[in-house]
Amino acid sequence: MFDLSEKGRGIRAMFNDIAPRYDLLNRLLSLGIDRSWRRFAVGQLQIPPGGMVLDMATGTGDVALEIASRTPDSVMIIGEDFTQGMLLKGREKIAASPYRHRIELVNAPCEAIPHPDNLFDGVTIAFGIRNVVDRQAGLAEMCRVLKPGGRAVILEFSTPSNPLFKAIYTTYFHQILPTIGGLLSKRSAYKYLPDSVAGFPPQEQFKSMMRDAGFIDVRHHDLTFGIASVYVGVCP
């Protein structure tokens, strides 16, 4: 059994608290753009018929459902999250979908993925890797469970490089977003979001972390003027 750190337990409790309105606020605060980001990320996978995909930090299952909608019926998806509240919401969505027979949800942290080596054809994690306390261990675990040639696709927030757009983005992210989030959910959680993004490694440093975890052919794609990035790495 993996023992979460005090920081990890705090992050888990925070996501449990915001789970009931998590999807609503995602759509509202991103103006719906988060859907196109997830579609792009899932499009980077290469899953054969009969394959298996692991979606880490699955939350309420958005990425797992997107994978199911874009892969053959023979492909199975496992969504994993360390937050029970998120998984409860995810189970409701998946049960109401046409993909309920293809998606299984598991309660587990990224640092201790409860599956054997070389099992999955693809691994995804969307807006979750910055919440992994031991990020290097989480990346190594993702590489471990991939088959040789399998891809890890990581979607995460970034900081835009254009000075004007960066100024607008920073004002929205640090001032407006926590206020709206506080009105509809828990302000501290939406204060944590920009703080955690600001503390996330720069793109080149994060790609170096992926290589240190064992990935090869590591690259990234900027989305929406650099608000988000998709990182892709291949298991050797």
N, C-alpha and C positions, 0 to 999 in steps of 0.2 A: 504493500500500500504506500503510495507516494504521500509524503508529509509536506503539505503546503507551508510556505513561510508565512510570517505575520503579514507581509505585504500582499502575498497571494490570497490569503484569507480575506483581507480587506477588499481587494479587487473583486473577488467572488461575491462577497456580500453586497457590494455596490451594484453589480449586474443583476443580482437577485432582486434588488429594490426597484430597478428601472425596467425589469422584464415586461410588466403589463403594458407599457406604452412605448416600448423600444421600437417596434416597427413603425408606428405613427410618427415618432420623432425622427427616425432615419429618413423617411420620405419628406417630411416637412423641412428639416434643417438642411438637407442636401438638394432641395427643390426637385426631388425625384431622380437626380443624376446618378445616385448610387446604384440604381438598377442597371444602367448602361455600363457602369464600371464592372459590376459582377458578370454581366454578359461577356464583356471583353475578356475578363480573367478566365472564365470557363472555356472560352474559345481557344485558349492557349494549350488546353489539354489534348492529348492524343490517346483516347481510350478505345481499345479493340472490343468487338463483340465478346460478351462473356467476361469482360474485365471487372475490376473492382476499384473504387475510388474512395479515399478517405478525406472527409471535410473536417478539419480541425477548427476549434472555436466556432462550431457551427451555429451557435446562438439559437435563433428561432427557425433555422433551416432554410434560409433564402438561397444560399449557394447550393446546398444539397438538392433542392427542388429544381434549380436552374440546370444542374448537371443532369438530373433525371430527364428533364424535358428535351435535352439535346444529345442524348446517347441512346443506343439501342435498348430494347426492353430487357435484354439479357444482362445488362450492366447493373451491378449492385453498388449501392452507396452506403457508407457508414458515416454518420455525422457524430462528432464527439465534442463535448463541452464540459467544463468543470463546474458549470452553474446550473443547478437543478431548475431554477425559475425559468431560465431560457429554454431548457429542454422541454419543460411542460408546455410552453407556448408553441414550441416546434412540433411537438407530438400532435397538438390540435390542428395545426396547419397541414401537416403531412397526412393525418387521418382523413382530412377533407379533400385531399388531392387524388388524382388518378395514379400517383406513383407510390402509394402507401405500401405496396407489396415489395418495393425495391429499396426502401430507405430504412435503415435501422439506426436508432440513436443510442449513444453510450455516454455515460458520465465518466470523464477522464481528463486529466490535464495534459498539455502538450509535452511537458518534460518527462512523462512516463506513459507512452502510448501502449496500451495493453494488447498488442498484436505481434505476431512473429515477424522475423526479418523477411524482406523480399516478397511481401504479400500483395501490395497495391500497384496498380498501373499508373495511378496519379494521386497526388495529395494536394489539397487546397487549404488555404487559410485566408480569410478576408477580414481585415480590420481587427485581427486578433493577435498577431505576432508581437505587437508593442505591449500587450498586456501579459505576455509570458515573462515571468520574473527572471528565470534563467534562460534567456533567449538562445544562447549557444547550445544548451542542452536540448531545447525544443527543436532547433534546426537539425541537430544530429539525429534525433529520434525520427523526424520526418524522412530524412535520408535513409535511415536504417530500414524502415518498413516498406520502402519503394523497391520494386523490381529493377534490375539493371535496365537502363533506358527509360525508366519511368520519370515523369516530370513532377516537380513541385511548383505550384503557382501561388504566389503570395501577393495579395492585394492589400495595400496600406496607404494611409495618408502621407503626403509629402508637403514640403514647403516650396511654393513657387519661386522660381529664380528671377522672373521679371519684376523689377523694383516697384512699378506702379501696381501691378496685379497683386504682388506680395503685400503691399500696404493695405489694399482693400480687403484681401483675404484675412490678414492678421486682425484688422478691426472687427470683421464679422466673427471670426473664430474666437477671439478672446473677450469680446464685449457683448455682441448681440446674441450669439449662440447660447452662452450660459444663462442669459436672461430668459430667452424663450424656453429653454430646457427646464429652468426653474419654475416657470409658470405651469408647465404641463407635467413635469415629473420631479426630479430631484436635482437642484441646482449644483450641488457638489459634484455629481457625476458628470455634468456637462461643463464644469470647470476642469475636472480631471482630463477630459478629452483633449482640449488644446494643450494642456500642460504635458500630457503623455506624447503628443505628436511633436512638440518642441524638443522633447528629450530623446526622440528616436534618432538612430544614427543616420548620417548623410548617406545618400545612395551608394556611393563607391565603398564606403565603410561597411554597409550592410551586405553588399555583394561579396566583399571580402570575407565576412562572417559566414555566408553561405558556402563559399569555397572551403573555408576551414572546417565546415561541418561535413564536407565530402562531396558537394555538388560540383559538377563541371558544366561548361557551356552556359555560364551564368550571365544573364542580361536583364535589362529592365525597359519598360515602356512608360512614358509619362502620359497621364490622362488629364484632360480639362486644364490645360495651362500649368500642369504640374501639381494640382491639388492632390492627386492620388498617383501612385505608381504601382505597376504590376511587375513583380520580379519572377523570373523563370529560371529554374535550375534543373539539371538532368542528373539522375543517379548513375554513376559509372558501372 
